[in-house]
Amino acid sequence: MDRTERFYRIQQMLQSRRYVRTREFLDELEVSRATFKRDLEYLRDRFRAPILWDPDHEAYCFDDKVEDRAVWQLPGLWFTADELVALLTMDRLLAELEPGLLSQLTGPIRRRLKSLLESGDHTVAAIADRIRVLSMGARGIEPAHFRALSTALLSRRRVRIRHLRRVDGDVLEREVSPQRLVHYRDNWYLDSWCHKRQALRTFAVDAIDRATVLDKDAKIVGEESLERHFASGYGIFAGTDTQEAVLLFNATRARWVSHETWHPRQDGKLQLDGTYLLKFPYSREPELVMDILKYGGDVQVLAPDSLRQAVRAQLVQAIGQYET
């Protein structure tokens, strides 16, 4: 029985028997007293196991004063893909924090993440060398602006923003009521009610170069309305007025795309010839067009015609860049 197996057996014995004597551990684990002591200290120090010695019963048990003793578990030897990405991403985000109010808090949190990531003889350094979470395309944001938006959001106040509209380069000033902040594709977006347009709008936080919290109560939009507006269409540029995109991927690209999620309500079917037909709702075209262009000649837009023409126009413009 290796060390990791012993750890899980110690946990099982304590959970099933309540009190476990040293001799019972030694017989079950088939180790020396010194090895058992080392295992116990490792569990306490590295995994925060709430194990203590009860002199009245002359046995080990879980500490009754620890709130989560009943649900405490060793981290799995193998995490799921989602769990591993979550842990590594949290550690990376904490490591990138600039010195500030959270500095004193992030150390203990990162140490806890480290203890969760380490299993058996695998150290965090070894895991980080072999498993990478790369963040590509993230755009920097001004911390002061993010704090102002967060303050306005949580205190239910309006905020005046100056925002760069990248499509045409115009700089706009808007008074908005923040509804929620969204981290999407490694970038932050502000879902808000725009008081000038009297409608819900999304602003890229990195495109905001001024944010001032106002002494005005924010307009609160119900969660149901937010979900209906922002979750019904494609990506961060969703809206209530949707159309259905119909895309056909060739047999080669279908081997990848058939396993991808483009939308929670997508309808994808592999065809008899190996191609992949994908249908999903969308509201605005810019982000969707960029995603389609990534696949070049491996995808064809079948409908609607407006989306088909938008992709075609971009392809024609791209070809024009290479004509002499």
N, C-alpha and C positions, 0 to 999 in steps of 0.2 A: 504494500500500500504506500503510494507516494505521498508527499506532504499535502498536496491539494486535496487528495482523497481523504486524508486525515482531517483536514479542516471541515469538510462537509459532514464527516461522520461525527465529529465533536458537536457540530450544530444540531444534527439530527438527534443525538443522544440527549442533549439538554432540552430540546423541545418536546421530546416524547416521554422523558422520565422525570422532569422537573428538577430532581436532585440526583447528581451522579458522583459517586465516590472515585477517588484517584485510582484505586485498584481496578475498578470497572473500566475506566479509560485505558489503563495499561493493557488489560487483557484484550479489550476490543481492538485497540489500535496496534497491538503487538510492537510496542516501542518501549524504550527505557524511560525512567522517570525524568531524566534530564531532557530527553527529546520532547516529551510531553510538555514540560515546563516551557521550553523554547516555543513550541507551537502555540501554547496559551498566550504567551507574551506577544507573539506576532499577531494573533487575532485581536488582542486588545489594542495594541499600538497602531497597527496598520489598517485594520478594518473596523475599529471602534466597537468591537464586540462587547456588549454589556455583561461580561462574565465575572462573577466574584465568588469568593470562598465563604460558605456559611458555616461558622464554627459550631452552631447548635446541631446541625445535621452532619457535620464533618464531611461536607460534600460541596461540589460546585453547582452553581445555578445562575440563571439570568437575573440581573439586578431589578428588583421590583420598583425601584424609584425611577427607572428609565422609561419614559412614556412609550417609546416604540419597541420595547423589548419583545412584545408578542409578534411583531411583524418584521423584526430585524432579520436580514438574510445576508449571506455572503454574496458578493457580486458573482455573477455567472462566469465560469471559466471562459466561455465564449459568449460575447454579447451578440444580439441581433445587429444587422447592418444599421438600422435606425438608431438603436441605443448607442452604438459605437460612434456614429457620426455626431449624435447629440453631445456626448461627453467630450469628444475631441474639439467640437466647435465651441462649447462653453469654455473649455480651457484656453483655446486660441483667443476668443473674444476678451476674456479676463486678462490675458497676457498683454493685449494691445491697449488696455485702458491707460489713459494718461494719468499722472499723479493728481489726486483730488480727494474728495470726501470719502470715496470708496476704497482708497488705498489700504487702509487698515483692515478692511473687511475681506478684501480679495485674497489675501494670503491664506487664511484658514479655509476659505472655499476651495481654492486651488489645491490645497493639501488634501482636502476631502475627495476632490475629483481624482487626484493622483492615487489615493488609496482604492478608489473604485476601479480605476483602470488597471491597477496592478493585480495580477492574479498568479498565484504560485510563484514561479521564478521569473516572470515577465515584468520588467521594469517599465516605467513610463517612457524612458529614453529608448528602450528597445522597441516599444510599440510605435513611438513617434517616428523612428527610423524606417519602419516597415509599412506603416499605415499613414497616409497623408490625407488631410482635408484641405483642398486648395480653394481659395476664394478668388475667383477671376471676375473682373468687371466691376468690382466694388468702387464706388466714388466717394471721396472724402467729404465729410460734412463738418460745419463749424460747431464745436461743442456748445457755445453760448446760444446759438440758434436752436439747437436741439433741446437744451434746458428750458428755453422760453416756451417752445411748443409743448413740451411735456408738462410744464407748469400750468399753461393755459388749459390743456386737455384735462388734467386731473382736478383742477380747481373750477372747471366749468366756466372759463372766461373766454372772451373773444380775443383774437390776436390780429394785429395788422402785419402783413407780410409784404415784402418786396420780392418778386419772383421772376426769374428769367424764363421766358417761354422759348424753348430751344428750337421749335419749329421755324420761327421767323426772327429770333434774336431780340424780340421786344421785351422790355422790362415792365412788369405790371405791378401795381399796388392793389392789394385786396384786403378787405376786412372779412375774416372768416371765423366760424365757430368750429374748432377742432372736434372731431368725433372719435377718431382713433388713429394711432400710428401703426404702420404695417411694415414689417421687414420682409421684402420680396426680392428674390434673386440677388441677395447680398447688398441690397440698397434699401433706404428708408423712404416711405411715402406717407403723406398726411391726407387722410380722408377727412373732408370738412364740408361744412355748409358755407357756400359763398354768398355773402349778403348782397353783392352787386348783381349777380346772376340769378339769385334766388333759387339755387339748385345745388345739389351735391357735386363736389369737384375733388379731384385728387391732384396733389402737388408733390413733386419730387423734392425731398428735404434738401438735397445737395444743391438744388437750383435756387434755394432761398438765401438771399444775402442780407436780409434784415427781418427781424421778428420782434415785435413789441407787444407785450401782454397788456390788454386794455381793462379798465375798470368797468366792464360791461358783462352782464350775464350772457353766456353762450346760448344759442338756440340748440336744443337737444332733439336729435332725430332718433326715433325708436330703433332698437336693434333689428327688429323685423324689417323695417324699411331699409336700413343699411345693408342687410344681407341681400335683400331683393335687388337693390341697386348695384352693389359692388360685386356680388358673387354670381350674378346671373350670366354675365358675359365673360369674355376671354381676358385672363390675366388682370393686371392692375388697372387697366383702362376699361373696366367693366361698366355696364349701364343697363337700364331696364329695356331700352329699345334694341333688341337683339335680332340677328339674322343667323342662319345656319351655314357654317362653312363645311364644304365637302371637298376633301382632299384625297387624291389617289397616289400612293407611293409605289414605286416599282418593286419587283420581287426581292432585289438585293437589299434596298433600304428597309423593306418591310420587316426584315429579321430584327431590326433595332426598334423601329417606331411602334411595332405591334406590342411592345412591352413598356411603352412610355405612357404617362398620363398627361394629356394636354388640357383636359377639363374634367371636373368631377362627373359631369353628365354626358361624357362623350360616348359615341357608339362606333366601335371599330370592329371590322370583320375582314378576315383573310379571305381572299377570293380564290377560286379554283386554279387560276394561273399563277398563284403565289403573290400577287399584288395585295395591297392593304388599303381598304376604303375606310376613311375616318371622317366622322361627322360630329360637330359640336357647336354650341352657340357662341357668338361673339358680338361685341357692341361696336368698338372702334377698331379701325384697321391697322394703325401704325405698328404696334408691337407684333401683331399677328403676321403682317407682311414681312417683318424682319426675321421672324422664326421660319417662315416658309422659304425665304431666300437662302437660308443656311443649307437647304437640301438641294439647291440648284436644279439640275435636270432629273433628279430622282423623285420629284413630286410634281403633280399637276393639279391645279385648282379647277375643280369641275363646277363649283357654284359657291356663292352667287356671282353674277357677272361683274358686279362692282369690285369685288375682291380679286377676281381673275384679271381685270383690267389694271388694278393697282399693282399687282405683282408683275404683270407684263411690262408696265411703264418703267418700273425699277430695273427690270432686266434689260430693256432697250437702252436705258440711260447708262447702265453698267457697260454694255457692249460698246457704246459710243466712246467710252473712256479709252478704249484700246484700238480704235480705228485711226489710221493715219492717212 
